[in-house]
Amino acid sequence: MRRSRRVNRELARLYPDAHCELDFTDPLELLVATILSAQCTDKRVNKVTPALFARYRSAADYAGADREELEGIIHSTGFYRAKANSIIGLGRRLCDEYGGEVPGRLADLVTLPGVGRKTANVVLGNAFDVPGLTVDTHFGRLVRRFGMTRETDPVKVEHEIAGLFPPKEWTMLSHRLIWHGRRVCHARRPACGACEIARLCPAFGEGPVDEATARGLVRTGPFS
């Protein structure tokens, strides 16, 4: 636990400005953007969402969206048909059960179309300031490399890491690990020689530890 918390402190030093890299102004926009980010880069999503958010401003707008038009806007994010289904279904469920508003509880969020624990925790932590751990592929890879867990199941990883850190650290820890994973500790070729916290990493110099992930054999699904 002591090393894990030291790693977090060092990541905080390295990434003082770490934040969610999806552009949004309200919980609904973040929820939709996070659904679009599955199997897609945040950079690509951010190129699509200005037009999307200008066209669809409410849950009711998404509920009544013309499928062909919506698919055309989000096409470049990949899996566009499945994502359109989720977004339209999401709008309908929000209107039918939550008065058109995005709920601020994990138990409610995970019942929405296209929303799993990862997406729910992104929304809770960044739109509602409710602590949550975002266990994406970067997060999972790094916590295993740093020896914080040996688990591979995202839910088990979430629960184990939650026990190592106070809730107030969960959201920012997620951002820091994701930033480090995107910038330094890559899946295929981790830049150990350029890593400023390599001395704290038991996997230093070992190369990829998630071989299946690095080869593209294990992926997070479009609804996560």
RODOVEX-602532 format. One record per residue: residue in three letters; y negated, z negated, x negated of N, C-alpha, C in turn. Coordinates in pm, whole numbers, padded with zeros to 5 digits, always signed. Example, Ala and Ser with C-alpha at 12.3 -4.5 7.8 and 13.67 -1.06 7.14 Angstrom:
<rs>
ALA+00569-00780-01319+00450-00780-01230+00330-00780-01320/SER+00225-00708-01285+00106-00714-01367-00003-00787-01290/
</rs>
This chain:
<rs>
MET+00121+00000-00083+00000+00000+00000-00125+00000-00086/ARG-00122-00074-00197-00240-00082-00283-00276+00055-00339/ARG-00175+00130-00385-00203+00264-00438-00255+00355-00328/SER-00199+00345-00209-00242+00430-00098-00389+00407-00067/ARG-00429+00283-00067-00570+00253-00036-00661+00296-00150/ARG-00609+00292-00273-00689+00339-00385-00708+00490-00376/VAL-00601+00560-00337-00611+00704-00317-00718+00735-00213/ASN-00720+00661-00104-00820+00682+00000-00961+00659-00054/ARG-00979+00554-00134-01111+00527-00192-01155+00641-00284/GLU-01062+00693-00362-01095+00803-00452-01127+00931-00374/LEU-01053+00955-00268-01082+01071-00184-01219+01058-00119/ALA-01255+00936-00080-01387+00913-00021-01497+00942-00122/ARG-01470+00910-00247-01567+00940-00353-01579+01090-00375/LEU-01465+01159-00373-01464+01303-00398-01521+01383-00283/TYR-01500+01335-00160-01540+01411-00041-01625+01325+00051/PRO-01744+01287+00006-01829+01200+00089-01876+01267+00217/ASP-01873+01399+00219-01921+01473+00336-01807+01532+00418/ALA-01684+01485+00397-01569+01539+00470-01591+01525+00620/HIS-01556+01629+00693-01575+01629+00837-01486+01736+00899/CYS-01480+01737+01028-01408+01843+01100-01479+01975+01074/GLU-01405+02076+01032-01469+02202+00995-01472+02303+01110/LEU-01433+02260+01227-01450+02343+01347-01588+02315+01405/ASP-01658+02419+01445-01791+02405+01505-01777+02373+01654/PHE-01850+02271+01699-01846+02234+01841-01967+02149+01874/THR-01998+02140+02003-02109+02055+02047-02067+01952+02150/ASP-01944+01965+02205-01898+01869+02304-01745+01865+02302/PRO-01685+01768+02370-01539+01755+02365-01463+01879+02412/LEU-01514+01948+02514-01444+02067+02563-01442+02176+02457/GLU-01555+02198+02392-01559+02300+02287-01463+02265+02174/LEU-01458+02139+02135-01367+02099+02027-01222+02116+02070/LEU-01191+02081+02193-01054+02094+02243-01010+02241+02239/VAL-01094+02330+02287-01061+02472+02288-01051+02525+02145/ALA-01146+02487+02060-01143+02534+01921-01018+02488+01849/THR-00974+02366+01877-00855+02314+01811-00731+02388+01857/ILE-00724+02421+01984-00613+02503+02033-00612+02638+01962/LEU-00728+02698+01945-00738+02827+01877-00702+02818+01730/SER-00716+02702+01670-00695+02688+01525-00548+02687+01485/ALA-00456+02678+01581-00313+02681+01548-00279+02815+01484/GLN-00216+02810+01366-00179+02931+01292-00301+03019+01263/CYS-00415+02956+01245-00539+03030+01220-00632+02941+01139/THR-00717+03000+01058-00810+02921+00979-00929+02876+01063/ASP-00987+02764+01025-01107+02717+01094-01219+02820+01080/LYS-01225+02884+00964-01330+02984+00940-01321+03097+01042/ARG-01201+03144+01068-01183+03251+01167-01219+03202+01307/VAL-01175+03080+01342-01207+03024+01473-01358+03016+01492/ASN-01428+02973+01388-01573+02957+01397-01646+03091+01414/LYS-01579+03200+01378-01640+03331+01400-01622+03375+01545/VAL-01517+03323+01609-01484+03362+01747-01556+03276+01850/THR-01571+03148+01821-01619+03056+01925-01764+03074+01970/PRO-01857+03124+01888-01992+03142+01945-01993+03230+02071/ALA-01924+03342+02066-01918+03429+02183-01836+03364+02296/LEU-01729+03296+02258-01644+03230+02358-01721+03122+02431/PHE-01789+03037+02357-01860+02924+02419-01984+02970+02497/ALA-02040+03084+02459-02152+03138+02535-02106+03193+02670/ARG-01981+03244+02671-01927+03304+02794-01868+03199+02887/TYR-01802+03098+02829-01734+02995+02908-01794+02859+02873/ARG-01867+02801+02965-01942+02679+02937-01882+02554+02998/SER-01782+02571+03082-01725+02454+03151-01576+02474+03173/ALA-01511+02366+03212-01369+02376+03246-01347+02475+03360/ALA-01437+02476+03455-01425+02569+03568-01435+02714+03522/ASP-01519+02739+03422-01529+02875+03368-01396+02919+03308/TYR-01333+02830+03233-01203+02864+03174-01096+02880+03282/ALA-01101+02794+03382-01003+02800+03490-01009+02934+03563/GLY-01129+02988+03576-01146+03114+03647-01161+03234+03557/ALA-01125+03219+03431-01145+03327+03334-01061+03449+03366/ASP-01116+03566+03340-01039+03688+03344-00952+03692+03219/ARG-00821+03697+03239-00729+03685+03126-00752+03793+03020/GLU-00771+03916+03063-00788+04025+02968-00914+04005+02886/GLU-01021+03961+02951-01147+03938+02880-01132+03824+02780/LEU-01069+03714+02822-01049+03599+02734-00963+03638+02614/GLU-00855+03711+02640-00768+03753+02530-00842+03841+02431/GLY-00931+03923+02482-01008+04009+02394-01098+03931+02300/ILE-01157+03824+02350-01247+03742+02269-01171+03667+02161/ILE-01053+03614+02195-00980+03528+02102-00871+03602+02025/HIS-00862+03733+02043-00752+03811+01987-00731+03786+01837/SER-00838+03780+01761-00826+03771+01615-00773+03637+01565/THR-00760+03538+01655-00707+03409+01612-00554+03406+01611/GLY-00490+03512+01661-00345+03518+01665-00288+03444+01784/PHE-00165+03478+01822-00099+03416+01936-00193+03413+02058/TYR-00272+03519+02072-00382+03515+02169-00333+03504+02314/ARG-00217+03561+02344-00167+03550+02482-00129+03406+02515/ALA-00055+03343+02424-00016+03204+02446-00139+03113+02450/LYS-00233+03140+02363-00355+03057+02360-00437+03076+02487/ALA-00444+03200+02537-00515+03224+02662-00448+03150+02777/ASN-00316+03152+02779-00245+03077+02883-00280+02930+02878/SER-00281+02875+02757-00313+02732+02742-00455+02702+02785/ILE-00548+02785+02745-00690+02758+02774-00719+02770+02923/ILE-00662+02872+02988-00680+02883+03133-00614+02766+03204/GLY-00491+02734+03163-00422+02619+03222-00495+02489+03198/LEU-00553+02477+03079-00632+02359+03045-00750+02345+03140/GLY-00822+02454+03160-00937+02449+03251-00897+02407+03391/ARG-00786+02461+03439-00740+02427+03574-00700+02280+03584/ARG-00628+02231+03484-00585+02091+03487-00705+01996+03480/LEU-00802+02029+03396-00921+01944+03386-00995+01940+03519/CYS-01004+02054+03585-01074+02058+03714-00996+01984+03822/ASP-00864+02000+03821-00782+01941+03926-00765+01790+03912/GLU-00759+01742+03788-00723+01602+03766-00829+01516+03699/TYR-00927+01578+03634-01023+01498+03557-01168+01533+03587/GLY-01191+01591+03703-01329+01621+03741-01399+01717+03648/GLY-01321+01799+03579-01380+01897+03488-01418+01842+03353/GLU-01387+01715+03329-01423+01651+03202-01300+01630+03115/VAL-01319+01634+02985-01210+01607+02891-01185+01457+02886/PRO-01063+01412+02912-01036+01268+02908-01041+01215+02764/GLY-01072+01088+02753-01086+01026+02621-00970+00936+02584/ARG-00851+00962+02641-00732+00882+02607-00620+00974+02560/LEU-00549+00930+02458-00438+01007+02404-00335+01037+02512/ALA-00302+00937+02592-00198+00954+02694-00234+01063+02793/ASP-00363+01080+02822-00406+01186+02913-00413+01321+02842/LEU-00467+01322+02722-00485+01447+02650-00354+01521+02627/VAL-00249+01448+02591-00123+01515+02558-00052+01572+02680/THR-00103+01546+02799-00045+01607+02919-00109+01743+02949/LEU-00214+01778+02877-00285+01903+02903-00214+02020+02837/PRO-00221+02138+02898-00159+02256+02839-00211+02283+02698/GLY-00119+02308+02605-00158+02342+02469-00200+02226+02383/VAL-00186+02104+02433-00235+01987+02359-00120+01895+02321/GLY-00099+01879+02190-00004+01782+02138-00079+01667+02072/ARG-00007+01582+02003-00070+01465+01942-00174+01503+01836/LYS-00143+01607+01759-00237+01648+01655-00371+01689+01716/THR-00365+01778+01813-00487+01823+01879-00559+01707+01947/ALA-00483+01623+02014-00543+01508+02082-00616+01417+01985/ASN-00557+01393+01869-00621+01305+01771-00745+01369+01710/VAL-00744+01501+01694-00866+01569+01648-00980+01543+01746/VAL-00952+01561+01875-01055+01545+01977-01099+01400+01987/LEU-01004+01308+01988-01039+01167+01998-01126+01123+01881/GLY-01085+01158+01760-01157+01111+01642-01294+01172+01624/ASN-01309+01298+01665-01433+01369+01633-01527+01388+01752/ALA-01475+01378+01873-01561+01393+01991-01584+01260+02062/PHE-01490+01166+02046-01501+01038+02117-01512+00918+02024/ASP-01505+00942+01894-01511+00834+01796-01400+00730+01818/VAL-01285+00778+01861-01166+00694+01878-01074+00721+01759/PRO-01038+00621+01679-00960+00644+01558-00830+00719+01586/GLY-00801+00817+01502-00676+00891+01516-00641+00960+01386/LEU-00512+00980+01361-00464+01049+01242-00422+01191+01281/THR-00478+01289+01213-00448+01428+01241-00341+01476+01144/VAL-00217+01473+01187-00106+01506+01098-00078+01656+01106/ASP-00157+01733+01032-00129+01876+01020-00047+01899+00893/THR-00025+02024+00855+00060+02051+00739-00002+01999+00610/HIS-00135+02006+00597-00200+01952+00477-00180+01801+00470/PHE-00207+01732+00578-00194+01587+00583-00051+01546+00547/GLY+00047+01607+00612+00186+01572+00587+00227+01597+00443/ARG+00186+01711+00390+00221+01743+00251+00163+01641+00154/LEU+00036+01606+00173-00030+01517+00078+00020+01374+00085/VAL+00044+01322+00206+00091+01183+00212+00230+01170+00151/ARG+00309+01277+00157+00438+01274+00088+00420+01286-00063/ARG+00330+01371-00107+00306+01385-00251+00253+01254-00309/PHE+00167+01186-00235+00110+01061-00284+00206+00943-00266/GLY+00323+00968-00211+00423+00863-00197+00394+00764-00087/MET+00311+00804+00010+00279+00713+00120+00390+00708+00223/THR+00469+00814+00230+00581+00820+00324+00680+00925+00276/ARG+00803+00915+00324+00903+01019+00300+00935+01092+00429/GLU+00874+01049+00537+00901+01109+00667+00849+01253+00672/THR+00916+01336+00750+00871+01473+00772+00833+01499+00917/ASP+00886+01420+01009+00849+01433+01150+00704+01386+01168/PRO+00617+01470+01224+00475+01434+01235+00448+01302+01306/VAL+00523+01271+01411+00501+01146+01484+00539+01026+01396/LYS+00650+01038+01324+00690+00930+01235+00592+00915+01120/VAL+00541+01027+01068+00439+01022+00964+00316+00949+01016/GLU+00273+00985+01136+00154+00923+01195+00170+00772+01205/HIS+00282+00727+01255+00302+00584+01274+00312+00510+01140/GLU+00377+00572+01042+00391+00505+00913+00257+00495+00841/ILE+00180+00602+00841+00049+00600+00774-00047+00506+00848/ALA-00036+00500+00979-00121+00409+01057-00100+00265+01014/GLY+00019+00232+00969+00047+00096+00925-00009+00063+00788/LEU-00054+00166+00714-00106+00144+00579-00257+00125+00575/PHE-00325+00170+00681-00471+00170+00681-00525+00112+00812/PRO-00639+00047+00806-00700-00002+00931-00747+00115+01016/PRO-00745+00100+01147-00783+00210+01236-00918+00273+01203/LYS-01013+00195+01156-01146+00250+01127-01141+00358+01019/GLU-01033+00363+00940-01021+00461+00833-00946+00587+00876/TRP-00879+00584+00991-00786+00691+01026-00851+00830+01032/THR-00961+00842+01103-01021+00974+01121-01072+01030+00990/MET-01142+00948+00911-01195+00996+00785-01085+01019+00683/LEU-00980+00937+00684-00866+00963+00596-00808+01101+00625/SER-00797+01135+00751-00745+01267+00789-00833+01377+00730/HIS-00964+01364+00746-01054+01466+00692-01041+01477+00541/ARG-01035+01364+00473-01029+01366+00326-00901+01431+00277/LEU-00790+01396+00337-00663+01456+00296-00660+01606+00324/ILE-00710+01645+00440-00713+01787+00475-00804+01864+00381/TRP-00920+01808+00349-01010+01874+00255-00944+01889+00118/HIS-00879+01784+00072-00813+01790-00059-00698+01891-00057/GLY-00625+01896+00053-00516+01991+00066-00564+02135+00067/ARG-00679+02160+00127-00733+02295+00134-00797+02339+00003/ARG-00851+02244-00071-00929+02277-00189-00854+02262-00321/VAL-00758+02170-00327-00693+02140-00455-00541+02137-00445/CYS-00488+02054-00355-00344+02030-00350-00277+02128-00255/HIS-00272+02255-00298-00217+02360-00216-00065+02350-00208/ALA-00008+02411-00105+00137+02403-00085+00213+02480-00192/ARG+00172+02602-00218+00246+02686-00312+00219+02648-00457/ARG+00093+02632-00491+00057+02603-00629-00049+02493-00633/PRO-00007+02368-00621-00106+02259-00628-00177+02259-00763/ALA-00309+02249-00760-00388+02255-00883-00394+02117-00948/CYS-00279+02071-00995-00271+01936-01051-00365+01918-01169/GLY-00382+02023-01251-00468+02012-01367-00614+01994-01332/ALA-00652+02035-01211-00792+02022-01168-00812+01904-01074/CYS-00704+01829-01047-00712+01719-00950-00766+01593-01016/GLU-00872+01540-00963-00937+01423-01021-00863+01293-00991/ILE-00763+01299-00904-00686+01177-00876-00538+01197-00910/ALA-00511+01291-00999-00372+01318-01038-00305+01195-01096/ARG-00383+01109-01161-00325+00988-01224-00264+00895-01121/LEU-00306+00909-00994-00254+00823-00889-00138+00888-00814/CYS-00103+01011-00852-00006+01088-00774+00131+01087-00841/PRO+00232+01031-00776+00366+01030-00834+00429+01169-00841/ALA+00371+01267-00771+00424+01403-00772+00348+01493-00869/PHE+00267+01435-00954+00186+01513-01049+00274+01608-01130/GLY+00238+01736-01129+00306+01835-01210+00438+01886-01155/GLU+00479+01840-01039+00609+01879-00986+00607+02011-00909/GLY+00487+02061-00881+00479+02185-00802+00500+02155-00655/PRO+00529+02258-00575+00547+02238-00430+00658+02139-00400/VAL+00630+02046-00309+00733+01952-00267+00788+01989-00130/ASP+00712+02062-00054+00757+02107+00077+00794+02255+00065/GLU+00910+02283+00007+00946+02421-00020+00951+02504+00107/ALA+01006+02448+00215+01015+02524+00340+00877+02558+00392/THR+00786+02461+00382+00649+02486+00426+00584+02592+00340/ALA+00602+02577+00206+00540+02672+00114+00590+02814+00137/ARG+00714+02830+00179+00771+02963+00205+00743+03012+00345/GLY+00676+02929+00426+00645+02969+00563+00759+02951+00659/LEU+00861+02871+00619+00976+02850+00706+00953+02739+00807/VAL+00862+02648+00776+00829+02539+00867+00682+02551+00903/ARG+00653+02565+01029+00515+02581+01073+00487+02490+01191/THR+00362+02454+01203+00325+02386+01325+00315+02492+01434/GLY+00359+02459+01554+00359+02558+01662+00220+02583+01715/PRO+00205+02684+01800+00075+02715+01855+00023+02609+01951/PHE+00110+02517+01994+00066+02412+02084+00091+02277+02016/SER-00003+02235+01932+00019+02110+01856-00110+02034+01842/
</rs>
